Amino acid sequence: MAEANLISTPQATPREADAPRDSLVVRFGADQPLRLDSGVELSPFQIAYKTYGQLNADRSNAVLICHALTGDQHVASVHPVTKKNGWWETMVGPGKPIDTERYFVICSNVVSGCMGSSGPSSINPKTGKPYGLDFPVITIRDMVRAQAMLIDHLGIEMLFAVAGGSMGGMQVLQWAQSYPERVFCVLPLACATRHSAQNIAFHEVGRQAVMADPEWRGGRYLTEGTNPRRGLAVARMGAHITYMSDAALHRKFGRKFQDRNNPTFSFDADFEVESYLRYQGSSFVERFDANSYLYLTRAMDYFDLAAEHGGVLANAFRNTQTRFCVVSFTSDWLFPTSESREIVHALNATSARVSFAEIVTDKGHDAFLLDEPELFAIVRGFLDGAAKARGLGIKE
Amino acid sequence: MQARPYRELAAANGARNTTSGRVDLLVVAQMVEPGSRVLDVGCGDGELLKILTETKNVDGRGIEISREGVNFCVAKGLAVIQGDADTDLADYPDDAFDYVILSQTLQATWQPRVVLEHMLRIGERAIVSFPNFGHWKIRLMLLLFGRMPRTANLPETWYNTQNIHFCTIRDFRDLCNEVGVKIETAVALDAWGRKLRLNFPWWVWNLFGEQAVFRLSRRR
């Protein structure tokens, strides 16, 4: 397989950015610009996406999955670059809680991503070179607007469900706010209606790590043939810590040494947790674009649903008919339960139909991606109930 | 709450059985208009919501304090949130529901009076069921043995029970008067889950009712 050799070459990322393997792509021409919150119009632009399952005759069984910061459209299929399984394969697939035998699942790469949707590593048609920092700043609402254009393109009037965790959860909430009549039910998991100061602070550390790398070259590394791998790897290492809990790190690694019994009295990766983080960092740079990382973290930072509605979150969901299933995890300190509870309180204030469960786990923020039987039961049960109410046939 | 052998009696009343055999749930369900909007506070495993959804076609929501209860309910497709009656009722707007139900939960709240007031702010009507601490067996246990009573219905010891605010039927009636709510209808159930005759005086209910169900509305 010649393709396998591409994995570790620096060119693999930009190639995937414009001409993704194994994904569908829809291109929106000059007549269909993406109107951004910043006031800029992005045009032309493209969205890469994957679908699973079959759309039914009345187009009522579509489920949109929104990926998290470093996720992509390969939610339940082998990743073309890493060759690893889909990031939510435990949740999405035949017979899984989001059952592709019943639902038509759509997952798109967000705008400003690097897996085939237009982003900073795409070629700017005006210059013939990668956009770099000339790519406009994107918000969560812009991502959702682009997804809505994709859903229009697919001829789907109303999505049965929109689901996602973390940054995906923010998109889910934005969907419920922007297009309440187009979503029957939503599952925002491990998320919040705004990014906290602490979260913005962590993101800033990550961005500074990228920008401090001399190979970043003011964001023009693709044109100049460099790659800020070290900076991006450090950003990923820092972020990865926030995705886990102290308890989970301790259980997994403790203070165990890697391949030795005594310290080397050096700055080698003596501890297992160090080599784990180094591995996380270096494998991440193989599949991700540094500028995309800047844009996506920025989009999360700007997200504040209440601010757009006079500071009153309940106004964002006024008179909503959408059913909500909010889920948080006890050991998630990035998006703690208190922030999910704020969503629930706002929804209660509008008499929305909301379910809310907090799941006890020590796996931290990443729990929504991991094997959590209670989460699976809740998602399955909630979707079953909603499917019944929507009149989708339920296979027993 | 402990399951009780109410089934035959429930069937005799023309009601469907509950899975836990809790006849008070059927009494509560009978007090709800079909098709109404219902908030069940302290909904446990969602049994009442399920009965109401299936037999009365209500638009039902629930609040439950235990995570297991919530997760069980949500997994069954019920709209239930994890929350605390004492603190979370404040978030709901006025007149959001037709009925707010508190079944066998009043005695576990920190501020029963505040909870009751919220219930009748959020809902046009409130339905409250609670164990009657004025029941003769309970009185007798205190009188004869000088110990906090434990019954099949209230099996926990005083130091590990979630129930912190017991009241009698008479006490509850007084609270309703104090808060200024109207008692539309009230039912007392004896130890066998039978309804006590409506024409019995209140003191008979207070002595022989093991649990009580009240439907309340705002005094106009």
Chai-1 contact restraints between the chains, C-beta under 6 A:
chainA,res_idxA,chainB,res_idxB,connection_type,confidence,min_distance_angstrom,max_distance_angstrom,comment,restraint_id
A,V344,B,I81,contact,1.0,0.0,6.0,A-B,restraint_1
A,H345,B,D91,contact,1.0,0.0,6.0,A-B,restraint_2
A,N348,B,D91,contact,1.0,0.0,6.0,A-B,restraint_3
A,N348,B,Y92,contact,1.0,0.0,6.0,A-B,restraint_4
A,A349,B,D91,contact,1.0,0.0,6.0,A-B,restraint_5
A,A349,B,P93,contact,1.0,0.0,6.0,A-B,restraint_6
A,S351,B,A96,contact,1.0,0.0,6.0,A-B,restraint_7
A,R353,B,A79,contact,1.0,0.0,6.0,A-B,restraint_8
A,S355,B,V74,contact,1.0,0.0,6.0,A-B,restraint_9
A,S355,B,A79,contact,1.0,0.0,6.0,A-B,restraint_10
A,S355,B,V80,contact,1.0,0.0,6.0,A-B,restraint_11
A,F356,B,I81,contact,1.0,0.0,6.0,A-B,restraint_12
A,F356,B,Q82,contact,1.0,0.0,6.0,A-B,restraint_13
A,A357,B,V70,contact,1.0,0.0,6.0,A-B,restraint_14
A,A357,B,N71,contact,1.0,0.0,6.0,A-B,restraint_15
A,A357,B,V74,contact,1.0,0.0,6.0,A-B,restraint_16
A,A357,B,Q82,contact,1.0,0.0,6.0,A-B,restraint_17
A,E358,B,R67,contact,1.0,0.0,6.0,A-B,restraint_18
A,E358,B,Q82,contact,1.0,0.0,6.0,A-B,restraint_19
A,E374,B,N71,contact,1.0,0.0,6.0,A-B,restraint_20
A,A377,B,A75,contact,1.0,0.0,6.0,A-B,restraint_21
A,I378,B,N71,contact,1.0,0.0,6.0,A-B,restraint_22
A,I378,B,V74,contact,1.0,0.0,6.0,A-B,restraint_23
A,I378,B,A75,contact,1.0,0.0,6.0,A-B,restraint_24
A,G381,B,V74,contact,1.0,0.0,6.0,A-B,restraint_25
A,G381,B,A75,contact,1.0,0.0,6.0,A-B,restraint_26
A,G381,B,K76,contact,1.0,0.0,6.0,A-B,restraint_27
A,G381,B,G77,contact,1.0,0.0,6.0,A-B,restraint_28
A,F382,B,V74,contact,1.0,0.0,6.0,A-B,restraint_29
A,D384,B,G77,contact,1.0,0.0,6.0,A-B,restraint_30
A,G385,B,G77,contact,1.0,0.0,6.0,A-B,restraint_31
